[in-house]
Amino acid sequence: MGFNEASGFCNHCNKQVMIRRKETNHVLHLFLCVFTVGFWLPFWFLLSFKIGGWRCSQCGGKVRRSGFLGWLR
């Protein structure tokens, strides 16, 4: 499983840091969807949302991504 990385401000570290969040493994979910004849599709859809959010790469604390539409990405 990979990570999305971006820049953001960490209130715990009190500085601009690299932030990351887990990526969705779409290949695995496609396999599960085919194997279960579409039954897995609603779960894949729900798991595609980035639950857990962005985390500071230095301290691991939750952070918000800064910039335009940061809440969406």
N, CA and C of each residue as an Amber inpcrd file, in Angstrom:
protein
   219
   0.8470000  -1.1740000   0.0000000   0.0000000   0.0000000   0.0000000
   0.8860000   1.2280000   0.0000000   0.5350000   2.1930000  -0.8400000
   1.3210000   3.4030000  -0.9610000   0.7330000   4.5560000  -0.1750000
   1.3620000   5.6970000  -0.3610000   0.9570000   6.9040000   0.3410000
   0.8460000   8.0580000  -0.6250000  -0.1060000   8.9640000  -0.3660000
  -0.1480000  10.2740000  -1.0060000   0.6400000  11.2020000  -0.1020000
   1.4550000  12.0590000  -0.7030000   2.2430000  13.0030000   0.0810000
   1.9820000  14.4200000  -0.3910000   2.0450000  15.3490000   0.5540000
   1.8380000  16.7620000   0.2520000   2.5340000  17.5750000   1.3390000
   2.4270000  18.8660000   1.2390000   2.9790000  19.7630000   2.2420000
   1.8410000  20.3360000   3.0700000   2.0620000  20.4780000   4.3640000
   1.0450000  21.0370000   5.2420000   1.6570000  21.5350000   6.5380000
   0.8670000  22.2410000   7.3170000   1.3500000  22.7830000   8.5810000
   0.9110000  21.8850000   9.7260000   1.8640000  21.4510000  10.5400000
   1.5760000  20.6040000  11.7000000   1.5370000  21.4810000  12.9450000
   0.3920000  21.4780000  13.6340000   0.2780000  22.2540000  14.8660000
   1.0720000  21.6340000  16.0030000   1.3160000  20.3400000  15.9480000
   2.0960000  19.6760000  16.9950000   3.5770000  20.0320000  16.8770000
   4.1130000  19.9870000  15.6460000   5.5240000  20.3310000  15.4040000
   5.7170000  21.8440000  15.2630000   4.6190000  22.5580000  15.0040000
   4.6210000  24.0080000  14.8270000   5.4950000  24.4390000  13.6480000
   5.3870000  23.6860000  12.5380000   6.1360000  24.0400000  11.3370000
   5.5250000  23.3750000  10.1140000   5.9760000  23.8190000   8.9370000
   5.5590000  23.2400000   7.6640000   6.2960000  21.9100000   7.4900000
   5.5460000  20.8490000   7.2340000   6.1400000  19.5110000   7.1240000
   5.5290000  18.7530000   5.9540000   6.1330000  17.6110000   5.6360000
   5.5510000  16.6930000   4.6670000   4.4510000  15.9280000   5.3830000
   3.2810000  15.8650000   4.7620000   2.1680000  15.1180000   5.3420000
   1.8050000  13.9890000   4.3920000   1.2040000  12.9290000   4.9290000
   0.8710000  11.7800000   4.0930000  -0.4040000  11.1160000   4.5600000
  -0.9880000  10.3520000   3.6420000  -2.1540000   9.5350000   3.9500000
  -2.0790000   8.2820000   3.0820000  -2.7570000   7.2350000   3.5050000
  -2.7250000   5.9720000   2.7760000  -3.5280000   6.0790000   1.4820000
  -3.0360000   5.3870000   0.4500000  -3.7570000   5.2900000  -0.8140000
  -4.6730000   4.0850000  -0.7930000  -5.6810000   4.1080000  -1.6180000
  -6.5670000   2.9630000  -1.7920000  -5.9290000   2.0150000  -2.7990000
  -5.9020000   0.7240000  -2.4920000  -5.3460000  -0.2810000  -3.3930000
  -6.4480000  -0.7120000  -4.3640000  -6.5440000  -0.0210000  -5.4970000
  -7.6330000  -0.2580000  -6.4380000  -7.5170000  -1.6140000  -7.1350000
  -6.3090000  -2.1090000  -7.3340000  -6.1360000  -3.4190000  -7.9710000
  -6.7370000  -4.5110000  -7.0960000  -6.4730000  -4.4570000  -5.8150000
  -7.0400000  -5.4320000  -4.8820000  -8.5620000  -5.3640000  -4.8870000
  -9.1100000  -4.1630000  -4.8430000 -10.5570000  -4.0050000  -4.8070000
 -11.2060000  -4.4430000  -6.1240000 -10.5250000  -4.2210000  -7.2470000
 -11.0360000  -4.7080000  -8.5280000 -11.0890000  -6.2420000  -8.5290000
 -10.0290000  -6.8790000  -8.0400000 -10.0040000  -8.3390000  -7.9350000
 -11.1420000  -8.8380000  -7.0550000 -11.3310000  -8.2160000  -5.8970000
 -12.4080000  -8.6290000  -4.9920000 -13.7860000  -8.4150000  -5.6210000
 -13.9300000  -7.3400000  -6.3770000 -15.2060000  -7.0530000  -7.0310000
 -15.5120000  -8.1090000  -8.0970000 -14.5140000  -8.4860000  -8.8760000
 -14.7080000  -9.5160000  -9.9020000 -14.9550000 -10.8730000  -9.2450000
 -14.1710000 -11.1990000  -8.2240000 -14.2800000 -12.4900000  -7.5440000
 -15.6500000 -12.6710000  -6.8710000 -16.2260000 -11.5900000  -6.3500000
 -17.5190000 -11.6720000  -5.6660000 -18.6790000 -11.2740000  -6.5830000
 -18.4220000 -11.1770000  -7.8710000 -19.4320000 -10.8470000  -8.8890000
 -20.1490000  -9.5310000  -8.5460000 -19.3870000  -8.5260000  -8.1820000
 -19.9340000  -7.1980000  -7.9330000 -20.3740000  -6.9090000  -6.5060000
 -20.4130000  -7.9430000  -5.6640000 -20.8490000  -7.7320000  -4.2860000
 -19.9340000  -6.7580000  -3.5460000 -18.6490000  -6.7400000  -3.8900000
 -17.6590000  -5.9110000  -3.1930000 -17.7210000  -4.4480000  -3.6260000
 -18.4210000  -4.1210000  -4.6960000 -18.4440000  -2.7630000  -5.2510000
 -18.8600000  -1.6790000  -4.2480000 -19.9250000  -1.8610000  -3.4500000
 -20.2640000  -0.8150000  -2.4700000 -19.1710000  -0.6080000  -1.4100000
 -18.5140000  -1.6960000  -1.0200000 -17.4320000  -1.5700000  -0.0420000
 -16.2420000  -0.8260000  -0.6360000 -15.9390000  -1.1130000  -1.9020000
 -14.8530000  -0.4260000  -2.6100000 -15.1510000   1.0640000  -2.6630000
 -16.3870000   1.4040000  -2.9800000 -16.7850000   2.8070000  -3.0370000
 -16.5830000   3.4910000  -1.6850000 -17.0410000   2.8510000  -0.6210000
 -16.9020000   3.4420000   0.7150000 -15.4480000   3.5330000   1.1590000
 -14.6490000   2.5340000   0.8380000 -13.2430000   2.5270000   1.2380000
 -12.3870000   3.4800000   0.4130000 -12.9160000   3.9690000  -0.7020000
 -12.1700000   4.9160000  -1.5250000 -12.0710000   6.2890000  -0.8770000
 -13.0110000   6.5930000   0.0250000 -12.9200000   7.8490000   0.7590000
 -11.7400000   7.7820000   1.7130000 -11.0400000   8.8640000   1.8330000
  -9.8060000   8.8980000   2.6150000 -10.0910000   9.0760000   4.1010000
 -10.5420000   8.0090000   4.7330000 -10.8160000   8.0290000   6.1650000
  -9.4930000   7.9780000   6.9110000  -9.3640000   8.7690000   7.9260000
  -8.1160000   8.8190000   8.6740000  -7.3760000  10.1090000   8.4160000
  -7.5060000  10.6140000   7.2090000  -6.9630000  11.9220000   6.8700000
  -5.4480000  11.9870000   6.8000000  -4.9780000  13.2010000   6.7340000
  -3.5510000  13.4760000   6.6050000  -2.8660000  13.3710000   7.9570000
  -1.6300000  12.8870000   7.9550000  -0.8170000  12.7560000   9.1640000
   0.5640000  13.3580000   8.9070000   1.1160000  13.9570000   9.9480000
   2.4620000  14.5280000   9.8880000   3.4710000  13.3880000   9.7410000
   4.4290000  13.5430000   8.8300000   5.4240000  12.4960000   8.6180000
   6.4730000  12.4710000   9.7270000   6.5370000  13.5130000  10.5570000
   7.5380000  13.5530000  11.6240000   6.9920000  13.0750000  12.9620000
   5.8090000  13.5750000  13.3510000   5.2760000  13.2120000  14.6750000
   4.0860000  12.2620000  14.6010000   3.4730000  12.1280000  13.4030000
   2.3260000  11.2390000  13.2450000   1.0010000  11.8510000  13.6500000
   0.9950000  13.1110000  14.0580000  -0.2330000  13.7810000  14.4710000
  -1.1270000  14.1130000  13.2870000  -2.4320000  14.2080000  13.5350000
  -3.3760000  14.5810000  12.4820000  -3.1840000  16.0430000  12.1080000
  -3.2320000  16.3160000  10.8120000  -3.0900000  17.6810000  10.3050000
  -4.0990000  17.9020000   9.1910000  -4.3520000  19.1590000   8.8730000
  -5.1840000  19.5050000   7.7260000  -4.2430000  19.9620000   6.6170000
  -4.5660000  19.5430000   5.4200000  -3.7630000  19.9770000   4.2890000
  -4.0680000  21.4250000   3.9980000  -3.0380000  22.2270000   3.8260000
  -3.2330000  23.6430000   3.5330000  -3.4060000  23.8430000   2.0390000
  -3.9160000  24.9710000   1.6710000  -4.0660000  25.3040000   0.2590000
  -5.4980000  25.1940000  -0.2130000  -5.6820000  25.4900000  -1.4730000
  -7.0000000  25.4960000  -2.0840000  -7.5820000  24.0950000  -2.1210000
  -8.7990000  23.9380000  -1.5880000  -9.4990000  22.6560000  -1.5170000
  -8.6980000  21.5910000  -0.7790000  -7.9610000  21.9880000   0.2280000
  -7.1600000  21.0500000   1.0100000  -7.9860000  20.0000000   1.7130000
  -9.2120000  20.3250000   2.0690000 -10.0800000  19.3500000   2.7620000
 -10.4970000  18.2290000   1.8240000 -10.5170000  18.5180000   0.5120000
 -10.9720000  17.5320000  -0.4540000  -9.8810000  16.5380000  -0.8080000
  -8.6880000  16.9900000  -0.8510000  -7.5790000  16.1360000  -1.2780000
  -7.1030000  15.3930000  -0.1130000
